[in-house]
Amino acid sequence: MSGTWRLMRGDELVGSLTVHGIDMPVYLCDFRPGPGWEPVRPLFEAWAAAQGPDPDGSRTVTAFKPILDLGLTLVPAAGGGTISRFFLRIDGDKACLRY
């Protein structure tokens, strides 16, 4: 994975991710919000805040499940296949992506 990806919610652009590095198995990205960012921003803020030990995983599920329910997809800006199964953490203008 490299280049720029559009984070989509249906036909609406949530934002764009530009890969700038890899910390296997995570792609490190710069994030630029799009027109659809504001309605989903609180969900990503809650997910970014869910850090630290989570022995049974319940805090992680509680924070990430609403994002999964959005049905987001990643579409390569240069064309190609859409990715619909991934984990994405956005914190300000930085993002970490795993798929």
ZAVOTOR-331169 format. One record per atom (N, C-alpha, C): atom name; residue in three letters; x, y, z; residue number from 1. Coordinates in steps of 0.05 Angstrom, whole numbers. Each point is the difference from the previous one (the first is absolute). Last residue first. Layout:
N
<'CA' 'ala' <X Y Z> NUM>,
...
This chain:
99
<'N' 'tyr' <-95 -65 150> 99>,
<'CA' 'tyr' <-20 -15 -15> 99>,
<'C' 'tyr' <9 -27 -7> 99>,
<'N' 'arg' <19 101 59> 98>,
<'CA' 'arg' <7 -29 -3> 98>,
<'C' 'arg' <-22 -14 -15> 98>,
<'N' 'leu' <39 107 29> 97>,
<'CA' 'leu' <-17 -17 -15> 97>,
<'C' 'leu' <11 -28 -1> 97>,
<'N' 'cys' <5 105 49> 96>,
<'CA' 'cys' <13 -26 -1> 96>,
<'C' 'cys' <-20 -19 -12> 96>,
<'N' 'ala' <16 115 2> 95>,
<'CA' 'ala' <-17 -24 0> 95>,
<'C' 'ala' <18 -24 -1> 95>,
<'N' 'lys' <-4 118 16> 94>,
<'CA' 'lys' <15 -25 -3> 94>,
<'C' 'lys' <-19 -23 2> 94>,
<'N' 'asp' <-21 94 16> 93>,
<'CA' 'asp' <7 -2 -28> 93>,
<'C' 'asp' <17 -25 -6> 93>,
<'N' 'gly' <-62 -2 84> 92>,
<'CA' 'gly' <9 25 -11> 92>,
<'C' 'gly' <5 -3 -30> 92>,
<'N' 'asp' <-12 -86 32> 91>,
<'CA' 'asp' <5 18 23> 91>,
<'C' 'asp' <11 26 -11> 91>,
<'N' 'ile' <-47 -102 -30> 90>,
<'CA' 'ile' <6 27 -8> 90>,
<'C' 'ile' <3 18 24> 90>,
<'N' 'arg' <-1 -111 -31> 89>,
<'CA' 'arg' <0 19 22> 89>,
<'C' 'arg' <9 27 -11> 89>,
<'N' 'leu' <-38 -101 -40> 88>,
<'CA' 'leu' <10 27 -5> 88>,
<'C' 'leu' <-3 16 25> 88>,
<'N' 'phe' <-8 -105 -49> 87>,
<'CA' 'phe' <0 14 25> 87>,
<'C' 'phe' <13 27 -5> 87>,
<'N' 'phe' <-55 -70 -72> 86>,
<'CA' 'phe' <25 12 10> 86>,
<'C' 'phe' <-5 12 28> 86>,
<'N' 'arg' <-52 -41 -93> 85>,
<'CA' 'arg' <6 -12 26> 85>,
<'C' 'arg' <27 11 10> 85>,
<'N' 'ser' <-37 23 -86> 84>,
<'CA' 'ser' <-22 4 18> 84>,
<'C' 'ser' <4 -11 28> 84>,
<'N' 'ile' <49 37 -99> 83>,
<'CA' 'ile' <5 -15 24> 83>,
<'C' 'ile' <-23 6 19> 83>,
<'N' 'thr' <15 5 -114> 82>,
<'CA' 'thr' <-10 12 25> 82>,
<'C' 'thr' <6 -19 23> 82>,
<'N' 'gly' <54 7 -99> 81>,
<'CA' 'gly' <-20 -13 17> 81>,
<'C' 'gly' <-5 15 26> 81>,
<'N' 'gly' <36 56 -85> 80>,
<'CA' 'gly' <6 -27 10> 80>,
<'C' 'gly' <-22 -9 19> 80>,
<'N' 'gly' <41 103 -27> 79>,
<'CA' 'gly' <-16 -21 -11> 79>,
<'C' 'gly' <9 -27 10> 79>,
<'N' 'ala' <34 85 30> 78>,
<'CA' 'ala' <11 -6 -27> 78>,
<'C' 'ala' <-16 -21 -14> 78>,
<'N' 'ala' <-20 26 90> 77>,
<'CA' 'ala' <-3 24 -17> 77>,
<'C' 'ala' <9 -5 -29> 77>,
<'N' 'pro' <-39 -76 68> 76>,
<'CA' 'pro' <25 12 -8> 76>,
<'C' 'pro' <-5 23 -19> 76>,
<'N' 'val' <-65 -33 80> 75>,
<'CA' 'val' <2 -1 -30> 75>,
<'C' 'val' <26 13 -8> 75>,
<'N' 'leu' <-55 -43 92> 74>,
<'CA' 'leu' <23 14 -10> 74>,
<'C' 'leu' <2 -5 -30> 74>,
<'N' 'thr' <-88 0 75> 73>,
<'CA' 'thr' <18 -14 -19> 73>,
<'C' 'thr' <24 18 -7> 73>,
<'N' 'leu' <-87 -13 81> 72>,
<'CA' 'leu' <20 15 -14> 72>,
<'C' 'leu' <16 -18 -19> 72>,
<'N' 'gly' <-80 -11 65> 71>,
<'CA' 'gly' <3 -12 -27> 71>,
<'C' 'gly' <20 15 -17> 71>,
<'N' 'leu' <-35 11 96> 70>,
<'CA' 'leu' <-2 21 -21> 70>,
<'C' 'leu' <2 -11 -28> 70>,
<'N' 'asp' <13 -52 82> 69>,
<'CA' 'asp' <-28 2 -8> 69>,
<'C' 'asp' <-4 22 -22> 69>,
<'N' 'leu' <85 -12 44> 68>,
<'CA' 'leu' <-6 -22 -18> 68>,
<'C' 'leu' <-28 2 -12> 68>,
<'N' 'ile' <22 61 66> 67>,
<'CA' 'ile' <15 6 -25> 67>,
<'C' 'ile' <-5 -22 -20> 67>,
<'N' 'pro' <-35 -11 87> 66>,
<'CA' 'pro' <-15 20 -15> 66>,
<'C' 'pro' <14 8 -26> 66>,
<'N' 'lys' <46 -63 57> 65>,
<'CA' 'lys' <-24 -10 -13> 65>,
<'C' 'lys' <-16 21 -15> 65>,
<'N' 'phe' <79 16 58> 64>,
<'CA' 'phe' <4 -4 -29> 64>,
<'C' 'phe' <-25 -9 -15> 64>,
<'N' 'ala' <5 19 97> 63>,
<'CA' 'ala' <9 23 -14> 63>,
<'C' 'ala' <1 -4 -31> 63>,
<'N' 'thr' <-25 -71 60> 62>,
<'CA' 'thr' <-19 22 4> 62>,
<'C' 'thr' <8 24 -17> 62>,
<'N' 'val' <58 -74 1> 61>,
<'CA' 'val' <-24 -6 -15> 61>,
<'C' 'val' <-20 24 2> 61>,
<'N' 'thr' <78 5 53> 60>,
<'CA' 'thr' <7 2 -29> 60>,
<'C' 'thr' <-25 -4 -17> 60>,
<'N' 'arg' <-7 -14 92> 59>,
<'CA' 'arg' <2 29 -6> 59>,
<'C' 'arg' <7 4 -29> 59>,
<'N' 'ser' <-5 -89 32> 58>,
<'CA' 'ser' <-26 13 -1> 58>,
<'C' 'ser' <1 30 -6> 58>,
<'N' 'gly' <72 -72 12> 57>,
<'CA' 'gly' <-6 11 -26> 57>,
<'C' 'gly' <-26 16 -1> 57>,
<'N' 'asp' <50 -44 76> 56>,
<'CA' 'asp' <-20 -16 -13> 56>,
<'C' 'asp' <-9 11 -27> 56>,
<'N' 'pro' <72 43 50> 55>,
<'CA' 'pro' <4 -29 2> 55>,
<'C' 'pro' <-22 -17 -14> 55>,
<'N' 'asp' <44 95 -8> 54>,
<'CA' 'asp' <-28 -7 -4> 54>,
<'C' 'asp' <-1 -30 0> 54>,
<'N' 'pro' <75 91 15> 53>,
<'CA' 'pro' <-8 -28 4> 53>,
<'C' 'pro' <-30 -4 -3> 53>,
<'N' 'gly' <36 85 -51> 52>,
<'CA' 'gly' <8 -13 25> 52>,
<'C' 'gly' <-11 -28 2> 52>,
<'N' 'gln' <-52 79 -54> 51>,
<'CA' 'gln' <28 -11 0> 51>,
<'C' 'gln' <5 -12 26> 51>,
<'N' 'ala' <-77 55 -55> 50>,
<'CA' 'ala' <-1 -26 12> 50>,
<'C' 'ala' <28 -13 -2> 50>,
<'N' 'ala' <-22 85 -41> 49>,
<'CA' 'ala' <3 3 29> 49>,
<'C' 'ala' <1 -27 15> 49>,
<'N' 'ala' <-17 6 -94> 48>,
<'CA' 'ala' <28 9 5> 48>,
<'C' 'ala' <5 2 30> 48>,
<'N' 'trp' <-88 -20 -28> 47>,
<'CA' 'trp' <18 -23 -6> 47>,
<'C' 'trp' <29 8 6> 47>,
<'N' 'ala' <-64 67 7> 46>,
<'CA' 'ala' <-4 -19 21> 46>,
<'C' 'ala' <18 -24 -3> 46>,
<'N' 'glu' <0 64 -68> 45>,
<'CA' 'glu' <12 11 24> 45>,
<'C' 'glu' <-3 -19 23> 45>,
<'N' 'phe' <-43 -22 -80> 44>,
<'CA' 'phe' <29 -4 -2> 44>,
<'C' 'phe' <15 12 24> 44>,
<'N' 'leu' <-93 13 -5> 43>,
<'CA' 'leu' <5 -29 2> 43>,
<'C' 'leu' <30 -5 -1> 43>,
<'N' 'pro' <-31 89 -14> 42>,
<'CA' 'pro' <-1 -9 28> 42>,
<'C' 'pro' <5 -29 4> 42>,
<'N' 'arg' <-2 34 -91> 41>,
<'CA' 'arg' <24 8 16> 41>,
<'C' 'arg' <-3 -8 29> 41>,
<'N' 'val' <-65 -7 -75> 40>,
<'CA' 'val' <13 -24 11> 40>,
<'C' 'val' <23 6 18> 40>,
<'N' 'pro' <-54 69 -45> 39>,
<'CA' 'pro' <-19 -18 14> 39>,
<'C' 'pro' <14 -25 13> 39>,
<'N' 'glu' <55 65 -50> 38>,
<'CA' 'glu' <-12 10 25> 38>,
<'C' 'glu' <-20 -19 13> 38>,
<'N' 'trp' <44 -17 -89> 37>,
<'CA' 'trp' <15 -5 24> 37>,
<'C' 'trp' <-15 8 26> 37>,
<'N' 'gly' <-19 5 -101> 36>,
<'CA' 'gly' <-15 -18 18> 36>,
<'C' 'gly' <13 -5 26> 36>,
<'N' 'pro' <39 56 -71> 35>,
<'CA' 'pro' <-27 11 7> 35>,
<'C' 'pro' <-15 -18 20> 35>,
<'N' 'gly' <104 -14 4> 34>,
<'CA' 'gly' <-17 7 -23> 34>,
<'C' 'gly' <-27 10 10> 34>,
<'N' 'pro' <109 -9 44> 33>,
<'CA' 'pro' <-29 -4 1> 33>,
<'C' 'pro' <-14 9 -26> 33>,
<'N' 'arg' <100 -41 16> 32>,
<'CA' 'arg' <-12 26 -7> 32>,
<'C' 'arg' <-30 -4 -1> 32>,
<'N' 'phe' <96 -54 39> 31>,
<'CA' 'phe' <-29 1 -5> 31>,
<'C' 'phe' <-9 28 -6> 31>,
<'N' 'asp' <93 -69 -3> 30>,
<'CA' 'asp' <-10 27 5> 30>,
<'C' 'asp' <-29 0 -7> 30>,
<'N' 'cys' <55 -92 30> 29>,
<'CA' 'cys' <-12 18 -20> 29>,
<'C' 'cys' <-4 28 10> 29>,
<'N' 'leu' <46 -108 13> 28>,
<'CA' 'leu' <-2 27 13> 28>,
<'C' 'leu' <-8 19 -22> 28>,
<'N' 'tyr' <-14 -111 15> 27>,
<'CA' 'tyr' <8 22 -19> 27>,
<'C' 'tyr' <-5 26 14> 27>,
<'N' 'val' <19 -102 44> 26>,
<'CA' 'val' <-16 24 -2> 26>,
<'C' 'val' <11 19 -21> 26>,
<'N' 'pro' <31 -88 43> 25>,
<'CA' 'pro' <-17 -3 -24> 25>,
<'C' 'pro' <-17 25 -6> 25>,
<'N' 'met' <87 19 11> 24>,
<'CA' 'met' <-15 -25 -4> 24>,
<'C' 'met' <-13 -9 25> 24>,
<'N' 'asp' <23 92 -34> 23>,
<'CA' 'asp' <10 -11 25> 23>,
<'C' 'asp' <-15 -26 2> 23>,
<'N' 'ile' <18 78 -82> 22>,
<'CA' 'ile' <-10 -25 9> 22>,
<'C' 'ile' <13 -8 27> 22>,
<'N' 'gly' <-23 96 -66> 21>,
<'CA' 'gly' <18 -18 13> 21>,
<'C' 'gly' <-14 -26 8> 21>,
<'N' 'his' <-42 74 -46> 20>,
<'CA' 'his' <27 11 1> 20>,
<'C' 'his' <20 -18 13> 20>,
<'N' 'val' <-107 8 -50> 19>,
<'CA' 'val' <19 -17 14> 19>,
<'C' 'val' <28 13 -1> 19>,
<'N' 'thr' <-99 45 -3> 18>,
<'CA' 'thr' <24 -2 -16> 18>,
<'C' 'thr' <21 -15 16> 18>,
<'N' 'leu' <-114 19 -2> 17>,
<'CA' 'leu' <23 -11 14> 17>,
<'C' 'leu' <23 -2 -20> 17>,
<'N' 'ser' <-101 57 10> 16>,
<'CA' 'ser' <20 -14 -16> 16>,
<'C' 'ser' <24 -7 18> 16>,
<'N' 'gly' <-115 15 15> 15>,
<'CA' 'gly' <27 12 1> 15>,
<'C' 'gly' <19 -15 -17> 15>,
<'N' 'val' <-97 -7 1> 14>,
<'CA' 'val' <5 5 28> 14>,
<'C' 'val' <27 14 3> 14>,
<'N' 'leu' <-72 -9 -84> 13>,
<'CA' 'leu' <28 0 7> 13>,
<'C' 'leu' <2 8 30> 13>,
<'N' 'glu' <-86 -48 -52> 12>,
<'CA' 'glu' <10 24 13> 12>,
<'C' 'glu' <29 -4 8> 12>,
<'N' 'asp' <-64 -65 -39> 11>,
<'CA' 'asp' <11 17 -20> 11>,
<'C' 'asp' <13 26 12> 11>,
<'N' 'gly' <-5 -80 63> 10>,
<'CA' 'gly' <-18 0 -23> 10>,
<'C' 'gly' <13 16 -22> 10>,
<'N' 'arg' <54 14 67> 9>,
<'CA' 'arg' <-24 -10 13> 9>,
<'C' 'arg' <-21 2 -21> 9>,
<'N' 'met' <116 1 -3> 8>,
<'CA' 'met' <-27 5 -9> 8>,
<'C' 'met' <-21 -12 18> 8>,
<'N' 'leu' <110 31 -16> 7>,
<'CA' 'leu' <-17 -13 20> 7>,
<'C' 'leu' <-29 8 -6> 7>,
<'N' 'arg' <91 -4 -65> 6>,
<'CA' 'arg' <-24 15 8> 6>,
<'C' 'arg' <-15 -18 20> 6>,
<'N' 'trp' <110 2 -26> 5>,
<'CA' 'trp' <-25 -15 1> 5>,
<'C' 'trp' <-23 19 9> 5>,
<'N' 'thr' <110 1 -42> 4>,
<'CA' 'thr' <-22 13 13> 4>,
<'C' 'thr' <-25 -16 -3> 4>,
<'N' 'gly' <105 -39 -1> 3>,
<'CA' 'gly' <-15 20 -13> 3>,
<'C' 'gly' <-22 12 17> 3>,
<'N' 'ser' <32 -103 11> 2>,
<'CA' 'ser' <14 25 -1> 2>,
<'C' 'ser' <-18 21 -13> 2>,
<'N' 'met' <9 -112 31> 1>,
<'CA' 'met' <-17 23 0> 1>,
<'C' 'met' <18 25 0> 1>,
